[in-house]
Amino acid sequence: MQSAPPTGAMSASTAPPPSSGAEEKPKAGAAAGYFTDSLGFMAMDSNVPGLSSVILQKLNMKSLEEYRSAVEGNSLATNFGIRTYMEMFQKMEDTYKFCVQCKKIPSLLPEQRGMRRCKSSECSRENWPIHKKFCRKLKLAAIDRLVEWLIFTGDIPFPTAPWTKTISNIKSWDDWFSMQENLEVKLDQIMAGRYMGILWSNCGKPKPENPEIRESIKRLTTDFFTRPVTIGFAINAFRADPFSAPITVHVVGASHIETLNIRATDYDELAKMFPGNQGLEVVMVGPEVVNGPVMRPPLTAFGPRGKVYLSGYKALYHIFWETLVESQRAARPDLVVGFHPGFHASQGLTEGWLPTLLLLRDYDIPCLFTVYSEQELKYSLQILAELETKVIGSGPFPFASQKPEQVQSDPNKPPVSSNAYFLLFKGATWQDAETDMGELDLEDHA
């Protein structure tokens, strides 16, 4: 039950190679309900009629229900009928072939071209003044969309070591990259890897210059690490001490976006942020959590020191709380994080989130939520104000993903980035909260 940028339902990072049985990763808009994909497809069709049918066709599926079953790992089919690498990349790119000006899908275009505008000079002329504003970023998004497959193959991210500086002294991704030893050698190894060769031999696109691909690898590295680093930022901001006691973090509103194809080691960077920690537990909670390696019980006792223990629970958060936390079958969180919760997006989502937001407020739990845009931040702050929740801080997030994501059904909109803005809140405005701005470690990242 979270929002996502309305980007393509087929993603290179999760599109299966011909020999694998992995599921595709949906990227759909917020839905007025517990499942984000159905209204996500509706949002696509409202802008480009028939686009959702194109996506389902490329996945060899007949219905949204079949799509959801595959996302949740319940489908018996493997590979979505994809037989070759070339076919995999071609099908993904086919979902981006439509005229952004007249909204025609490939079957209605005079030529099924890769351009975002059809061949008519009128469409091209009318669209160019808008398109040129985002042309460079859309080019980067197109490169990243292909190179992202190397996350699925395991080439990205490159191996990292325990942080040699505290997070208070790492103020940006530039600082983080400067901390990586032998960075250029690690990038060279990815560039020379087998799957990089397979990618550009089969994607049907001209291979960019090597510096462009290296920058894409770096952007995708930030996209992979932005979630664990966000949690570390929250731990530091609220001055939780992972060196004196274990820390439990609940990721509320988790969905297929966080849990599809997730590995138990994907948040290890969080442990490396705090070398010598007493144990870090991250529990993914949400009705769209996908069955997989992290679908295991949360801890009731201390986890392994110096490591991150990932677990998942498929339910709304207030139900998880009543079922496991109150019965002491799961640890009460030291803080709660929400990645793009989307409760601002519609009345239905706001109502669905209401029990969770009130629970977090009334139990005085430190929370950090992220959003995609300044407008989403504004609406989210308004809702929290109406609920008399004490907002402690907000603004642009220094560890936002640097990967631009195209709004799939409308390239005329500016690309967005994951975790672009953050907001911190704790307790109610009428409470004498123990934490105030003076006690938060935010100034170093201002």
C-alpha positions in Angstrom: 0.0 0.0 0.0 2.5 2.6 -1.2 2.9 4.9 -4.2 5.3 4.3 -7.0 6.3 6.3 -10.0 4.0 5.3 -12.9 6.9 3.9 -14.9 6.9 0.8 -17.0 5.6 -2.5 -15.6 8.6 -4.3 -17.3 11.9 -3.4 -15.7 15.3 -4.7 -16.9 16.5 -5.3 -13.3 13.8 -7.9 -12.8 13.1 -9.1 -16.4 14.2 -12.7 -16.3 17.0 -13.9 -18.5 15.8 -16.8 -20.8 17.1 -19.4 -18.3 15.5 -18.0 -15.2 12.0 -18.0 -13.7 12.1 -14.6 -12.0 9.0 -12.4 -11.9 8.7 -9.0 -13.5 8.8 -6.0 -11.3 5.7 -3.8 -11.6 6.0 -0.1 -11.4 2.5 1.3 -11.2 0.8 4.3 -9.7 -0.9 4.5 -6.4 -4.3 2.7 -6.1 -7.3 3.6 -4.0 -7.0 0.3 -2.2 -4.6 -2.2 -0.9 -3.1 -3.2 -4.3 -1.3 -0.5 -6.2 -1.2 -2.2 -9.6 -4.9 -2.1 -10.7 -5.3 1.6 -10.6 -1.7 2.0 -11.8 -2.7 0.4 -15.0 -5.9 2.5 -15.1 -3.8 5.6 -14.7 -1.7 4.5 -17.7 -4.8 3.9 -19.8 -6.2 7.3 -18.9 -3.2 8.9 -20.5 -2.4 6.4 -23.2 -5.5 4.3 -24.0 -4.6 0.6 -24.4 -1.1 0.9 -22.9 -1.9 -1.6 -20.1 -3.0 -4.2 -22.7 0.3 -3.7 -24.5 2.2 -4.4 -21.3 0.2 -7.5 -20.5 0.6 -8.7 -24.1 4.4 -8.4 -23.9 4.3 -10.4 -20.7 2.1 -13.1 -22.4 -0.7 -12.4 -20.0 -4.4 -12.1 -20.5 -5.5 -10.2 -17.4 -4.5 -8.0 -14.4 -5.3 -10.9 -12.1 -2.7 -13.1 -14.0 -0.2 -10.3 -13.7 -0.7 -10.0 -9.9 -0.5 -13.7 -9.5 2.9 -13.7 -11.2 4.1 -10.7 -9.1 3.2 -12.6 -5.9 5.0 -15.7 -7.1 1.8 -17.8 -7.5 2.0 -18.3 -11.3 3.0 -21.6 -12.6 4.4 -20.1 -15.8 8.1 -19.3 -16.1 9.9 -16.6 -18.1 6.6 -15.1 -19.4 7.3 -17.0 -22.7 10.5 -15.1 -23.2 13.0 -17.3 -25.1 16.0 -15.1 -25.8 17.8 -12.1 -24.3 17.0 -10.1 -27.5 13.3 -10.8 -27.1 13.4 -9.8 -23.4 14.9 -6.4 -24.1 12.7 -5.9 -27.2 9.5 -6.5 -25.2 10.5 -4.1 -22.5 11.3 -1.4 -25.0 8.0 -2.0 -26.9 6.1 -0.8 -23.9 7.7 2.6 -24.5 6.6 2.9 -28.1 3.8 5.3 -28.4 3.2 8.9 -29.4 3.4 11.1 -26.4 1.5 13.8 -28.4 -1.4 12.0 -29.9 -1.4 9.1 -27.4 -1.4 6.4 -30.1 0.0 2.9 -29.1 2.3 1.0 -31.5 -0.5 -0.8 -33.4 -2.0 2.6 -34.3 1.3 4.3 -35.4 2.2 4.5 -39.0 5.6 3.0 -38.0 6.3 1.2 -34.7 9.2 3.3 -33.9 11.2 3.7 -30.6 10.6 7.5 -30.6 8.1 8.9 -28.1 6.4 10.9 -30.9 4.8 9.4 -34.0 6.1 10.2 -37.5 3.8 13.0 -38.3 5.5 16.4 -38.5 2.6 18.0 -36.6 3.1 15.8 -33.5 6.8 16.3 -33.6 6.5 20.1 -33.9 3.9 20.4 -31.2 5.7 18.2 -28.7 9.3 19.4 -29.1 9.0 22.5 -27.0 8.0 20.4 -24.0 10.1 17.3 -24.8 13.4 19.3 -25.1 13.1 20.3 -21.4 13.5 16.7 -20.4 15.4 15.2 -23.4 18.7 14.8 -21.6 17.2 13.2 -18.5 15.1 10.9 -20.6 18.2 9.7 -22.4 19.8 8.9 -19.1 16.6 7.1 -18.0 16.6 5.1 -21.2 20.2 4.0 -20.5 19.5 3.2 -16.9 16.5 1.2 -17.9 18.7 -1.2 -19.8 21.8 -1.3 -17.5 19.4 -1.9 -14.5 19.3 -5.5 -15.7 22.8 -5.9 -14.2 21.3 -5.6 -10.7 19.3 -8.7 -11.5 22.4 -10.6 -12.7 24.3 -9.5 -9.6 26.9 -7.3 -11.3 25.5 -4.2 -9.6 26.2 -3.1 -7.0 29.9 -3.6 -6.6 31.2 -5.0 -3.3 31.5 -2.4 -0.5 33.4 -2.3 2.8 32.4 -1.1 6.3 32.2 2.7 6.4 35.3 4.5 7.5 33.4 7.6 8.4 30.2 8.2 10.4 27.1 9.1 8.5 27.2 12.5 10.1 30.4 13.1 8.0 28.9 11.6 4.8 26.7 14.3 3.5 26.0 13.1 -0.1 26.6 10.3 -2.6 29.7 12.1 -3.7 31.1 11.6 -0.2 30.0 8.0 -0.2 31.7 7.3 -3.6 34.9 9.0 -2.3 34.9 6.5 0.6 35.0 3.5 -1.8 38.4 2.0 -2.3 39.5 1.0 -5.8 36.2 2.5 -7.2 37.5 2.7 -10.8 38.8 -0.9 -10.7 35.3 -2.1 -9.5 33.6 -0.1 -12.3 36.1 -1.6 -14.8 35.1 -5.1 -13.7 31.4 -4.4 -14.3 32.1 -2.8 -17.7 34.1 -5.9 -18.7 31.6 -8.4 -17.3 29.9 -11.1 -19.4 26.4 -9.7 -18.9 27.4 -6.2 -20.0 28.4 -7.8 -23.3 25.2 -9.7 -23.5 23.2 -6.6 -22.8 24.6 -4.5 -25.6 24.6 -7.4 -28.1 20.9 -8.0 -27.6 19.1 -4.8 -26.6 18.8 -3.5 -30.1 20.1 -0.1 -29.1 23.4 1.7 -29.9 25.9 1.2 -27.1 26.6 4.5 -25.3 30.1 5.8 -24.7 31.9 4.1 -21.9 31.8 7.2 -19.6 28.0 7.3 -20.0 27.7 3.6 -19.0 30.0 4.2 -16.0 27.8 7.0 -14.8 24.8 4.8 -15.3 26.4 2.1 -13.1 27.0 4.7 -10.4 23.4 6.0 -10.6 22.0 2.5 -10.3 24.3 1.9 -7.4 22.7 4.8 -5.5 19.3 3.4 -6.4 20.2 0.0 -4.9 21.6 1.5 -1.7 19.2 4.4 -1.2 16.8 2.4 1.0 19.3 0.9 3.5 21.1 4.3 3.6 17.7 6.0 4.3 17.2 3.7 7.3 20.7 4.5 8.5 20.0 8.2 8.1 16.8 7.8 10.2 18.8 5.9 12.9 21.3 8.7 13.0 18.7 11.5 12.9 16.7 10.2 15.8 20.0 9.3 17.7 19.2 5.7 18.2 22.4 3.9 19.3 23.0 0.6 17.4 26.3 0.2 19.3 24.8 -0.1 22.7 21.7 -2.3 21.9 20.1 -4.0 18.9 17.8 -1.8 16.7 14.5 -2.9 15.2 13.1 -1.0 12.2 9.7 -1.6 10.6 9.3 -0.7 7.0 5.6 0.1 6.8 3.6 -0.1 3.6 6.2 -2.4 2.0 5.2 -3.9 -1.3 6.5 -5.8 -4.3 8.6 -2.7 -5.0 10.8 -3.5 -2.0 10.3 -7.3 -1.8 10.1 -8.7 -5.3 13.4 -10.6 -6.0 14.9 -9.3 -2.7 17.8 -11.2 -1.3 18.5 -11.6 2.4 21.7 -9.6 1.9 20.3 -6.6 0.1 20.3 -4.4 3.2 23.9 -5.3 4.3 25.0 -1.8 3.6 23.1 -0.8 6.7 25.3 -2.9 8.9 28.4 -1.5 7.1 27.2 2.0 8.1 27.5 1.1 11.7 30.4 -1.4 12.0 30.4 -3.0 15.5 26.6 -2.7 15.8 24.7 -5.0 18.2 22.4 -6.2 15.5 19.9 -4.5 13.1 16.5 -6.0 12.3 14.4 -4.7 9.3 10.8 -6.0 9.1 9.0 -5.4 5.8 5.3 -5.1 6.5 2.5 -4.6 4.0 -0.3 -6.3 2.1 1.7 -6.5 -1.0 4.9 -8.1 0.5 6.0 -10.8 -1.9 6.8 -14.4 -0.9 10.5 -14.9 -1.0 13.7 -15.3 1.1 12.7 -12.6 3.6 9.2 -14.0 4.2 10.2 -15.4 7.6 9.2 -14.5 11.2 10.5 -11.3 12.8 12.8 -11.7 15.7 11.6 -11.9 19.3 15.2 -11.9 20.7 18.4 -10.3 19.8 19.7 -11.0 16.3 23.3 -11.6 15.2 25.6 -8.8 16.1 27.1 -6.8 13.3 24.5 -8.0 10.7 21.1 -7.1 9.3 18.2 -9.5 9.7 15.5 -9.0 7.1 12.0 -10.4 7.5 8.6 -9.8 6.0 4.9 -10.0 7.0 2.0 -9.7 4.6 -0.7 -7.6 6.3 -1.7 -4.0 7.0 0.6 -2.5 9.6 -2.0 -2.0 12.4 -3.0 -5.7 11.9 0.7 -6.7 12.2 0.9 -4.7 15.4 -2.2 -6.2 17.0 -1.2 -9.7 15.9 2.5 -9.8 16.6 3.8 -6.8 18.5 1.1 -6.7 21.2 1.5 -10.5 21.7 5.3 -10.0 21.9 5.9 -12.2 18.9 7.7 -9.3 17.3 9.9 -6.6 18.8 8.4 -3.1 19.2 10.2 -0.8 16.7 12.8 1.7 17.6 11.7 3.6 14.5 9.5 3.1 11.5 10.4 4.0 7.9 8.0 4.3 4.9 9.2 4.5 1.3 6.8 6.5 -0.8 3.7 5.5 1.3 1.4 7.5 -1.0 -1.3 8.2 1.6 -1.6 11.7 -0.1 -2.6 10.2 -3.5 -6.3 9.6 -3.0 -9.0 9.6 -0.3 -9.1 5.8 -0.4 -5.4 5.6 0.4 -5.6 8.2 3.1 -8.4 6.2 4.7 -6.5 3.0 4.4 -3.5 4.6 6.0 -5.4 6.2 8.8 -5.2 3.4 11.4 -1.5 3.1 10.9 -0.8 6.9 11.0 -2.8 7.2 14.3 -1.0 4.2 15.7 2.4 5.7 15.0 1.3 9.0 16.4 -0.3 7.6 19.6 2.6 5.3 20.4 5.1 8.1 19.9 7.2 6.1 17.4 10.0 8.0 15.5 9.2 7.9 11.8 10.8 8.8 8.5 8.8 8.7 5.3 10.0 9.5 1.8 8.2 10.9 -1.2 9.0 11.5 -4.9 8.3 15.2 -5.2 7.9 18.5 -3.4 4.2 18.5 -4.2 3.8 15.0 -2.6 5.7 16.3 0.4 3.4 19.3 0.7 0.2 17.1 0.6 1.7 14.6 3.0 2.6 17.4 5.5 -1.0 18.7 5.3 -2.5 15.4 6.1 -0.1 14.9 9.1 -1.0 18.4 10.3 -4.7 17.5 10.1 -4.0 14.5 12.2 -2.1 16.7 14.8 1.1 14.7 14.2 4.2 16.4 15.3 6.4 16.9 12.2 10.1 17.4 13.2 11.8 18.0 9.9 11.4 17.7 6.1 13.1 18.6 2.9 15.2 17.3 0.0 16.9 14.0 0.9 20.7 13.9 0.5 20.7 10.2 -0.3 17.9 10.2 -2.9 18.4 7.8 -5.8 20.3 9.5 -8.6 18.5 7.3 -11.2 15.9 9.3 -13.1 12.7 7.4 -13.7 10.5 8.3 -16.6 6.8 8.6 -16.0 6.1 5.8 -18.4 2.8 6.9 -19.9 3.9 10.6 -20.1 7.5 11.5 -21.0 6.5 15.1 -21.1 6.5 15.1 -17.3 9.9 15.6 -15.5 11.5 12.3 -14.5 11.4 11.5 -10.8 13.8 9.8 -8.3 13.2 7.5 -5.4 13.4 9.0 -1.9 13.7 12.6 -3.4 12.3 14.2 -0.2 11.9 13.1 3.4 9.8 14.0 6.4 10.4 13.1 10.0 7.6 12.9 12.6 7.1 11.6 16.1 4.1 11.7 18.4 1.3 14.2 18.6 1.4 18.0 18.7 -0.3 18.0 22.1 2.3 15.6 23.6 5.4 16.7 25.4 7.5 14.7 23.1 11.0 13.7 24.3 12.5 14.4 20.9 12.7 17.9 19.5 14.6 19.6 16.7 17.5 20.3 19.0 18.0 16.6 19.7 17.9 15.5 16.1 21.0 15.1 14.0 19.8 17.0 11.0 22.1 20.0 10.7 25.0 18.1 9.3 22.8 17.1 6.3 21.1 20.4 5.7 
